[in-house]
Amino acid sequence: MNKITKLAIPALLALGLSQGAGAQDVKGMKAGDSLKMGETAYEVVSTSDSTAVLHLPDAEEGKTAYFLYVGGNLIPADKKDLMNLKDIDKSALFAFLRDNRTKWEEPQSLQALADFLAKMK
């Protein structure tokens, strides 16, 4: 996990699934598009109807910072941080991660996780 992600996590965890500033609809977006949240612009890696996997291009060299965009919420794509989120069924999340063998560096795997989280609400 890189420094940028570590800086963003405390605020996100304190609020549970924090509503992103100026939440946008990702319908119609495609890989390579940019999604701006507050002062930060994220690169869209993959999308579905209501979710997206975002990449933070300014991450440290050699590090990958992925985030899940679910219902206007920005969530770090990290197992430890996901398990610390409030208002989430941790046993269902753990079962999903186990059954689907989530790969934290693969956008397709993260997109399936984002879609699962969207259905949990």
Rosetta blueprint (number, residue, H / E / L):
1 M L
2 N L
3 K H
4 I H
5 T H
6 K H
7 L H
8 A H
9 I H
10 P H
11 A H
12 L H
13 L H
14 A H
15 L L
16 G L
17 L L
18 S L
19 Q E
20 G L
21 A L
22 G L
23 A L
24 Q L
25 D L
26 V L
27 K L
28 G L
29 M L
30 K L
31 A L
32 G L
33 D L
34 S E
35 L E
36 K E
37 M E
38 G L
39 E L
40 T E
41 A E
42 Y E
43 E E
44 V E
45 V E
46 S E
47 T E
48 S L
49 D L
50 S L
51 T E
52 A E
53 V E
54 L E
55 H E
56 L L
57 P L
58 D L
59 A L
60 E L
61 E L
62 G L
63 K L
64 T L
65 A L
66 Y E
67 F E
68 L E
69 Y E
70 V E
71 G L
72 G L
73 N E
74 L E
75 I E
76 P E
77 A L
78 D L
79 K H
80 K H
81 D H
82 L H
83 M H
84 N L
85 L L
86 K L
87 D L
88 I L
89 D L
90 K H
91 S H
92 A H
93 L H
94 F H
95 A H
96 F H
97 L H
98 R H
99 D H
100 N H
101 R L
102 T L
103 K L
104 W L
105 E L
106 E L
107 P H
108 Q H
109 S H
110 L H
111 Q H
112 A H
113 L H
114 A H
115 D H
116 F H
117 L H
118 A H
119 K H
120 M H
121 K L
